[in-house]
Amino acid sequence: MKKSSAVLIAIACLAMIVSLFVPLWTVTLEAPQYPEGLILEIWLNKLGGQVDIISELNHYIGMKKISVEMFPEFEYMRTILLGVVISGLLVAILRKKWLFVFWFVVFFGIAALGIYDFWSWEYDYGHNLDPRAAIKIPDMYYQPPLLGCKQLLNFNACSFPATGGWIVILSGTLSFLVFAYELFFNKKRSHK
């Protein structure tokens, strides 16, 4: 693995440390009665924003109360991120291409699993409704969007990465570019 590739991987890993201290994802709800919007922040180990207000509103349509207990992932997400960072720095120090490829595949596997887990939570949260809810609309479900905006009754729900999410995405993109370069460079050298 080239030295420049190792430096870029180290930078990507060190940047991800910031994600421990800032929100990873943000869900914003806007409606005529809330023109300033309501915000739900998802951190690696906690929730932030106007969680109580959003939970109270969602209760009327049968959604569960949003709480930290709904996210058992909070118990280990910081540890997983630190594991990715530390192992990535080790890869950068050792500069073994096979080790980098292994790390890259694991990193992207973890990212894909995290995205799927978040989508699954959203699906359950928006579909598993209390039949005794005050407001019931037949065949209506309230799954928030994974990415982007979606109209849910009179609320416009928008879901996007927050600072921590963008850092992980940019670090992943940089890692992918290094991965593609290393594979191309290796392939090019083997033909000479």
N, C-alpha and C positions, 0 to 999 in steps of 0.2 A: 504494500500500500504506500502510495507516495506521501511524502512528508506534508505537502500542502493539503492533501485529503485528510490526514490525521488532524491537522490544525483546525480545519473546518468542522470536523466531527466534535472536537473538543469545544469549539465555540458553540455549536448547536446544543451540546449537553449542558454546558455552563449556563446558557441562556434559559434552559428549562427550569433551573433552580428558582427563577423569579416566579414561576407558576405556583410555587408553594405559598406565596404571600399575596396573591391577587386572585380575583374571581376567574374561573375557567369558562363559564357560560352564563348568559343572561337571557331571561325570558321577560319580555315587556308586554303588558296588557294596556291597551288604550280603548276608551269608550267615551261617549258624550258626558257621562257623569264623572269620568276621571280623565279630563283632557291632558293633565300633566303625566298621566300614565302610572302604572304600578309595575314595580320591578322585582323579579325574583333572581337573585344571584346564586349560582352554584359554584362553590369552591371545591377544592380537593377533599376537604374534611368537614364542611359545614354549609349552611344556607345563609343567605343574607338578603337584604332588601325588605320589602313589605310582605313578608311571608304570612303573617297573621291576617292581614286584610284580604289577600288573595285566597287563603284557605276559607275564610268566612264566606266570601262570595261564591266560591266553588261548591261549598256545602249545599247551597240552594238547588244546585242542579245534580246533586248526588255524588260529587267527587269526594274522595277521602281528604282528611285534614293533612296538609303538607307538614312533615316533621323530619327531623334528622334520622329518626328511627326507620323511615321509609327507605333509607339509603345505607344498607349494611356495607356498601363499598367504601364509605367514608372511613371505615376502620383500617383499610389497607391501601387506599389509593396513593397516599403520600409515600408509603414504603415502596410501592411499585415504581412511582416516578423516580424516587431516589435510586432504586435499583437500576433503572434504565440509564440514569445520569452517571452513576459510578461505573457501571459496566462499559458504558460508552467512552468514558475517560480512560479506562483500562485498555480498550480497543485502540484508542488514539495513541497511547503510550507504546503498546506492543507492536502496532502497525502490521498485524498479520491479516492478510486479505480474507482468508477463510473465517477468521474470528469476526471481522467486520461484517461479512455477509450474514453470518449467524446472528449477530447482534441486530443488524438491520431487519431481518425477517422477524425476529422476536419483537422488536420495537413496533413494527407495523402491525403485527398480529395483536399486540396489546391494544394499540390504537383502534383497530377494527373491532375488537371485542368490546372496548369501552363505548364506541359509537352504537354498536348493536344493543348493549346493555341499557344505554340511555333511551334509545328508541323503544325498547321493550317496556321500560318503566313508563314512558309517555303513553304507550298503547294501553297498558293496564290502567293507568290513572284516568285516561279519557274514555275507556270502554267499560270498566268494572264499576258501574254506578249503583248507588243505593236506590232500590225500588221505592223507598218511602220518601224520596226527595220532594221538596215543595214544588219544584218546577220540573215537569216531565214532558219531553217531546218525543213521541214514538220514533224509533229508529234514528235518533240523533245521538251522536257521540262527540266527545270534546277532546280528542287527542291533540295536544299542542304540536306544532310543527317541529321537526328535528332541526331544520335549518330553513329560514325564511319566515314569511308571514302567512297567516291564515285567519279568516273570519270565523269566530266562534260566537254565535248569537250576536249580541251587540258589541262584542269585544274584538278588537284586532290584536291577535297574539303574534308576536314576533320573537324568534329564537335565533340567537347568533353567538358566536364565540365572543368572550370577553377578553381582556388583556392576556390572561394566562392561556386561554385557548388559542389565541393568535400566536403566542410565543411557541406553543407546542406545534402548531401547524407549520409555522415558518421553520422551526428546527427539523421537523419531519421532512419538509420540502428540501431543505439544504442537505439532509442525510440522503434523500432519494437522488438528488443531483450528483452527490459524491458517489453513491452506489452505481448510478448509470455511467458516470465517468470512469470509475474503476473497472467496470465490466468492459466498456469500450476500449479503454487503454490496454487492458489485459488481452483482449481479443486482437487488437492491433499489433501488439508485441509478439503474440504467438504466431502470426503470419510472416514475420520477418525472418 
